């Protein structure tokens, strides 16, 4: 995936979309969200990735996301 690519994942039974920002890699990474700090731990072959979702930054493991088609223009 490259920066700016649209991605999707499942959260609470719904499909959620965001924009891929970067691969953070292996190890522990954290971001502050509206409900507190979220931490993800990347592993070999399954790194942490940073995604922009609206005005928020989201951390997911690479295995949790997949490519999504570009958003329809209005």
ChimeraX attribute file (.defattr): number of C-alpha atoms within 10 A of each C-alpha:
attribute: neighborCount
match mode: 1-to-1
recipient: residues
	/A:1	12
	/A:2	10
	/A:3	12
	/A:4	13
	/A:5	15
	/A:6	20
	/A:7	20
	/A:8	18
	/A:9	17
	/A:10	12
	/A:11	8
	/A:12	6
	/A:13	7
	/A:14	8
	/A:15	9
	/A:16	13
	/A:17	21
	/A:18	22
	/A:19	22
	/A:20	23
	/A:21	18
	/A:22	16
	/A:23	19
	/A:24	16
	/A:25	19
	/A:26	17
	/A:27	12
	/A:28	13
	/A:29	17
	/A:30	14
	/A:31	14
	/A:32	12
	/A:33	11
	/A:34	7
	/A:35	6
	/A:36	8
	/A:37	9
	/A:38	14
	/A:39	15
	/A:40	18
	/A:41	16
	/A:42	20
	/A:43	14
	/A:44	8
	/A:45	11
	/A:46	15
	/A:47	20
	/A:48	26
	/A:49	23
	/A:50	24
	/A:51	25
	/A:52	18
	/A:53	14
	/A:54	10
	/A:55	6
	/A:56	12
	/A:57	16
	/A:58	22
	/A:59	20
	/A:60	22
	/A:61	20
	/A:62	17
	/A:63	12
	/A:64	12
	/A:65	18
	/A:66	13
	/A:67	15
	/A:68	14
	/A:69	10
	/A:70	10
	/A:71	8
	/A:72	5
	/A:73	4
	/A:74	3
